[in-house]
Amino acid sequence: MQNLVSMEDLSVNEIEHLIETASKYKNNEETPSLKGKYISNLFFENSTRTKCSFEMAQHRLDMKQISFETSTSSVQKGESLYDTCRTLQTIGCDALVIRHNETNYYEDLLDIGIPIINAGDGSGQHPTQSLLDLMTIYEEFGRFKDLNIVICGDIKNSRVARSNYHSLTALGAHVSFVAPEIWQDETMDGTYQNLDDVIDKVDIVMLLRVQHERHSAGHQGFEKEEYHQRYGLTEARYNRLQDHAIVMHPAPVNRGVEIADSLVEAPKSRIFKQMENGVYLRMAVLTETIGKGAE
């Protein structure tokens, strides 16, 4: 891979290879190194899991991180994203990890000469989140084909929903949605369901954070309790899940909104497992885009 910006750019074989590679790293079957390689993480939106996960992956690969903070960079003087990235490429960075609030921000960056890894673009894509989700699912079921998956929440504004819908459908899973009408996305042709009608039939419940920061004024949706009762994973719904079913959430979790507080670490929850897998999956992405065994 030269860049990783969208799940739609990956073939099924490439997805499977990344998951296999990440699993080898997790199981200590391989000890990769990118010693001597330089990378910078450009996060123009707040992040805990994705940013820290990439940083941990880079440390485990012996990479050198070039610090970048938007608040103290020349972005504050009006520098364009392109010029910022070209500057970092020119001084010696071997790759850039970027999160930006503009959808498709990466379109002008793909030919600057170093890999661009998309850590989230507006309401567009979040490929490494999707890949770590796929890794978690594969660990659980050993397959994707014919799994029944429901994605619940703010579909319209979620880059996770878009990335996972495309990848899971390509891998043979059956994906449907649960969402208030104002947060449904007509650009994806998945079926919208009533959560109570499908909760006891699905293999995976994939919950999404309500994206308040992407809602226009006056369209903030529902009160917390109302949303939780209509669209969230309540204890009553959890108790109706099949024995083998699992619960996923990309986090951060709004406890008592998308999921009952008591269920975040319940036996069927894989939320923290997703975070753990994110480090190994991002290690795999870095080695595939930058090069294996660099010295």
Disulfide bonds with the S-S distance in Angstrom:
none
